[in-house]
């Protein structure tokens, strides 16, 4: 079994409240879940309204395929333009 883990950090310019932040983050998480069939959730920076962290994971049996899918998620998130992607970390774990 292979688990791919992706951590995405975002800067949310123009967001002035946690309510606005939730709306943006919910949109990003929802799109990742529906378009890539991946588990996604807000995983950190919960109290800062101009920064966000989203965790994504995919489970499978082919490390190259999982790596490719996580790369596609990063590319898509940047293309959506909902928030500025300020960093990403990826890890592939063989269990």
C-alpha positions as CSV (number, residue, x, y, z in Angstrom):
1,X,0.0,0.0,0.0
2,X,1.2,3.5,-0.9
3,X,0.0,6.7,0.8
4,X,0.6,10.1,-0.8
5,X,0.4,13.1,1.5
6,X,0.4,16.7,0.3
7,X,0.5,19.8,2.5
8,X,-0.5,23.1,0.8
9,X,0.0,26.5,2.3
10,X,-2.0,29.5,1.0
11,X,-1.9,33.3,1.4
12,X,-5.4,34.8,1.3
13,X,-5.1,38.4,0.2
14,X,-8.2,40.6,0.7
15,X,-9.7,38.2,3.3
16,X,-10.7,40.2,6.4
17,X,-12.5,37.6,8.6
18,X,-12.4,33.9,9.5
19,X,-15.9,33.6,7.8
20,X,-14.4,34.8,4.5
21,X,-11.5,32.4,5.0
22,X,-13.8,29.4,5.6
23,X,-15.6,30.2,2.3
24,X,-12.3,30.2,0.3
25,X,-10.9,27.1,2.0
26,X,-14.2,25.2,1.7
27,X,-14.1,25.9,-2.1
28,X,-10.6,24.6,-2.4
29,X,-11.2,21.5,-0.4
30,X,-14.5,20.8,-2.2
31,X,-12.9,21.0,-5.6
32,X,-10.0,18.8,-4.6
33,X,-12.4,16.2,-3.2
34,X,-14.7,16.2,-6.3
35,X,-12.2,16.5,-9.1
36,X,-9.5,14.2,-7.8
37,X,-11.3,11.8,-5.5
38,X,-8.8,12.6,-2.7
39,X,-9.3,13.2,1.0
40,X,-8.7,16.9,1.8
41,X,-9.2,19.1,4.9
42,X,-8.0,22.3,6.5
43,X,-5.2,21.1,8.7
44,X,-3.6,24.2,10.2
45,X,-3.3,27.9,10.6
46,X,-6.9,27.9,11.8
47,X,-6.8,31.2,13.7
48,X,-5.1,33.3,11.0
49,X,-7.5,34.8,8.5
50,X,-5.0,35.6,5.7
51,X,-3.2,32.2,5.7
52,X,-4.4,28.6,5.3
53,X,-3.1,25.1,5.3
54,X,-4.8,22.2,3.5
55,X,-3.8,18.6,3.8
56,X,-4.5,16.1,0.9
57,X,-4.0,12.4,0.9
58,X,-4.4,9.6,-1.7
59,X,-4.1,5.9,-1.1
60,X,-3.2,3.4,-3.8
61,X,-0.7,0.7,-4.9
62,X,1.5,2.6,-7.5
63,X,3.8,5.3,-6.1
64,X,4.3,6.9,-9.6
65,X,0.6,7.2,-10.1
66,X,0.0,8.8,-6.7
67,X,2.9,11.2,-7.2
68,X,1.5,12.2,-10.6
69,X,-2.0,12.8,-9.1
70,X,-0.6,14.9,-6.3
71,X,1.4,17.0,-8.8
72,X,-1.8,17.5,-10.8
73,X,-3.6,18.7,-7.7
74,X,-0.9,21.3,-7.1
75,X,-1.1,22.5,-10.7
76,X,-4.9,22.7,-10.5
77,X,-5.0,24.6,-7.2
78,X,-2.7,27.2,-8.7
79,X,-4.8,27.4,-11.9
80,X,-8.1,27.9,-10.0
81,X,-6.8,31.2,-8.5
82,X,-8.9,31.0,-5.4
83,X,-5.9,31.7,-3.2
84,X,-2.1,32.2,-3.7
85,X,-0.2,29.0,-3.2
86,X,2.8,29.9,-1.1
87,X,4.2,26.5,-0.5
88,X,3.7,22.8,-0.8
89,X,5.3,19.6,0.7
90,X,4.7,16.1,-0.7
91,X,5.6,12.8,0.8
92,X,5.0,9.3,-0.5
93,X,4.9,6.6,2.2
94,X,5.1,2.9,1.5
95,X,3.2,0.9,4.1
